Amino acid sequence: MGQSEGGIEKRKKRGYNVEPVFAHLKHNHHFKRLMLKSMKKVEIEFGLQALAHTI
């Protein structure tokens, strides 16, 4: 799984494309755990965090 050359390249890029966004949310927005439980509510909660980060 993910052993193709394209998959390997995508995994290499993840560290500097995606991880800093989560680190920013955790550190600057104090977003360390979700407050809600159902999948629909979690999607809304994280969507609001993503919207705040984008703005």
ABEGO torsion letter per residue (X at the ends): XGABAAAAAAAAAAAAAAAAAAAAAAAAAGBABBABABAAAAAAAAAAAAAAAAX
